[in-house]
Amino acid sequence: MKNLSNSELTFEKLKVLAERGDAKAQNKLAICYKNGKGVRKSLKKAAEWFTKAAEQGNVSAQFNIGACYYQGRGVRKDYARAVAWYTKAAEQGESWSQNDLGICYLEGYGVEKDYMKAVEWLLKSAEQGYAVAQYNLGSCYMHGEGVEKDFKKGVEWYKKAALQGEPWAQHNLAICYEYGDGCRKNYKSAVKWYTKAAEQGADKAQYNLAFLYENGIGVNKDMAKAVSWYTKAAEQGNKDAQERIDSIIEMDKDSNGKALGFYSDNDSTPF
């Protein structure tokens, strides 16, 4: 008999419990199949075990199988079924399900669009402290979807999410500070939040931060940093960032490398 790794031993123990009908074990076994931990990865088997646990009322499994149907992982994508499982979990107070259910109502995935129901579920999730829901709720207030447009409340929810490290909330909060939407215009705060989002890989934040460095808004003008952030955004497929890089290179060529210092006759590659 071969020696089993710790993850394999854990899997075998979970399998015994799961086959006996233990819902928590079934959900954990599904996660093993989903991640290939202790067993060959199988999204199909993961979905099967999530379903068994969900049908017993396990709230985590209800969210997980809902996500499987939403994303089409291990099962055929089916927004209606995703909504059905998200609803069961959301009604038990599961915050991620409440957020995702809110998005389904917001976008009309598996249900008829209903902005008011969307906000209702997003609020339940946001009030539990789920950062993604706080960001989504903030966006509803900024755009007047399901609620009266209120930039100040939008900023409040963005800030709650941003303080928890949610990158797109940080990005949108930075925009609010840059343009004075729902708060007093503050370029230094805009730079602060763009930087936090950019460092987490948000391409739009990288582009906007680069623009501020290029133009010396809220920071000292720094073309090297501008090009660096434009490049990071461009590497993620941000076309606007690539256009700015191309434009900067042409400007530098026209000045024989003296204006910006990124181009010389000996090397046609920037930086």
C-alpha positions, 0 to 999 in steps of 0.5 A, spaced: 500 500 500 502 506 498 504 512 503 498 517 502 500 524 503 496 528 508 491 531 503 490 524 500 488 522 507 484 528 509 480 526 502 479 519 504 476 521 511 472 526 508 469 521 502 467 516 508 463 521 512 460 524 505 458 517 503 454 517 510 451 523 508 454 528 512 453 535 509 459 539 511 463 533 509 460 533 502 461 540 501 468 539 503 469 533 499 467 537 493 472 543 494 477 537 494 475 535 487 474 543 485 481 544 487 484 537 486 487 537 493 488 529 495 484 527 488 485 528 481 481 535 479 474 534 477 469 540 476 463 535 475 464 531 481 465 537 485 458 540 482 455 533 484 457 533 491 456 540 492 449 538 490 448 533 495 450 538 500 446 543 498 440 539 497 441 538 505 440 545 506 448 546 507 448 554 506 456 554 503 454 548 498 448 552 496 452 558 494 458 554 491 453 550 487 450 556 485 457 559 483 458 553 479 451 554 475 453 561 474 460 560 471 458 554 468 463 550 472 462 542 472 455 543 469 452 547 463 451 554 465 444 556 467 443 563 470 436 561 473 439 555 477 444 559 479 439 564 482 435 559 485 441 556 489 443 563 491 436 565 493 436 559 498 443 561 501 441 568 501 435 567 505 439 564 510 444 570 511 450 568 506 453 574 504 456 572 498 450 569 495 446 575 497 451 579 493 451 575 487 443 574 487 443 582 487 448 582 481 443 577 478 437 582 479 441 588 477 444 585 470 437 580 469 441 574 469 436 568 470 431 573 472 427 579 470 431 586 471 429 589 478 434 594 481 430 595 487 431 587 489 438 588 487 439 593 492 435 590 497 440 584 497 446 588 496 444 592 502 443 585 506 450 583 504 454 590 505 451 591 512 454 584 513 461 587 511 462 584 505 467 589 501 464 587 494 457 588 496 459 595 499 462 596 492 456 594 488 452 598 492 456 604 492 455 604 484 448 603 485 448 610 489 452 613 484 448 611 478 441 611 481 440 604 480 434 602 485 435 608 489 435 615 488 442 617 485 446 620 491 454 621 490 455 622 497 452 615 499 456 612 494 462 615 496 461 612 503 460 605 501 466 605 496 470 608 502 467 602 506 469 597 501 476 601 499 478 600 507 477 593 506 482 593 500 477 592 494 481 594 488 475 597 484 472 601 490 479 604 491 479 606 484 472 609 484 473 612 490 479 615 487 475 618 481 470 621 486 476 625 489 479 627 483 473 630 480 469 632 487 463 627 486 460 626 493 466 629 496 471 635 496 476 634 490 482 632 493 488 630 488 492 627 493 487 623 496 486 621 489 493 619 488 493 615 494 487 611 492 489 610 485 496 607 488 492 602 492 488 600 486 494 600 481 498 596 486 493 590 486 493 590 478 487 594 477 488 596 470 484 603 469 487 605 476 494 604 473 492 608 467 489 614 471 495 614 476 500 614 470 496 620 467 496 624 474 504 623 474 504 625 467 501 631 468 503 633 475 496 632 478 496 631 486 504 629 485 510 631 482 511 630 475 514 624 473 515 621 466 518 615 468 513 613 473 508 615 468 511 610 463 511 605 468 504 605 470 502 606 463 506 600 461 503 595 467 496 597 464 498 596 457 500 589 459 493 587 461 490 589 455 489 597 456 488 600 449 488 607 452 495 606 456 498 603 450 496 609 446 499 613 451 506 610 451 506 610 443 505 617 443 510 619 449 515 615 445 514 619 438 514 625 442 521 623 445 523 621 438 521 628 435 526 631 441 532 626 439 531 623 446 532 630 450 525 632 452 523 625 456 529 621 456 526 615 454 529 614 447 536 614 443 539 613 436 542 607 439 536 603 442 529 604 439 526 601 445 523 605 451 526 605 458 
